[in-house]
């Protein structure tokens, strides 16, 4: 007897739920780890890019800064200017050809691709976040005698972080879905698993409906979580009066 | 009228004698031949300026006369195009390390407060002492509380800057500068962003500090405050110091024509 749409859905879920779960897990790990590493990289490059080259510093220091800045511009241009799917092919297959004996797994390559891609976007986001902080904040810190480094880490970055947090959430959500293109290098993430399942029974519509639903639920959950974190970061809109210090005259 | 002039001359003589006697000839801050240009626009043209310990110097003048730039140059927030700045006789170079050390001795209060938005009032007053002077948390907190109490902001230690009024913010900013126990405190139009009522609360704090003998250089548009509180008033115009006199003399018997013009509105009003 011919199964209807829902029966096929149920059947596929029953048959492949382990694989779907495994694929979801890989997708999650890929996007979480890759995004976090990318954020780290983005912060590092964003900070380098917005560091002032003071005319008073020594020649070697100036040269180093110029070089670092130049390199980061090249990196950002390359990884923002090419599709992730192409980067994946180049890094996975290309590196094997270029360096004989290099044993890189597709999963490792996938992590590298996500990291480098996120890092490039994140660097620009961080730079923008730093630029968005009022110059007065830096001057206030300078006037206290704080170093550029201390100012950055105690004053500027905490504020920039809050400003760019929604954008960071955006990047993560994008990554969650973008990891699907990594099926081209054979990483067993959600899309890759679905392709296999769909091809077995030729039930493309049903299989991809399931996957679509999984992606949707994942994104939905993470969006709520990010919103919640954002709310938490805003802090309370009221404050406690330290009554012990109110002067009684 | 003539009397005041004579008293001033006498006072100046006494002052000079005092400095020679106590060998306190070294000014706390001495600015020599200071020039600052932004591109082709010359904002400061050869400014010479001295401040001794205990001086309360008010700098007045119209907008664009270079008052704020002079103050920012003193704190090296702007790098002077040429000229030297001496602090207790020692020439300040542009080496970042020395600049930071110098800035920790010379506090600054800004027109726009510049409180750190990511910290509450107490943290704002502890960041300088812990990060720059490397004091421990307890000592830093005691210092912060001491000065917050002085400016009357101690009850608000848990408030974030965004939750305070302008006057309150400025008082916290003054407390923050004071926690560094600076030898000189610079004020860059500290009341220009405040409404008249808040101006009063900030000026009261500043007057209190003046009484205690803190050395202050104040760029201000508050003429009455300059007249009543300063020990010396400087009138700047077009990037030069036009007149540097006791407030009594400068406000009542200005020597320079341009000073007269500038003050005419205030004196008539």
Interface residues (C-beta under 8 A of the other chain):
Chain A: X54 X55 X56 X57 X134 X136 X137 X139 X140 X141 X142 X143 X144 X145 X146 X147 X148 X150 X154 X155 X158 X159 X162 X235 X237 X238 X239 X240 X241 X242 X243 X245 X246 X247
Chain B: X75 X77 X79 X94 X95 X96 X100 X101 X102 X103 X104 X105 X107 X108 X110 X112 X113 X114 X115 X116 X117 X118 X120 X127 X128 X131 X132 X145 X148 X149 X152 X154 X155 X156 X157 X158 X159 X160 X163 X173 X176 X177 X180
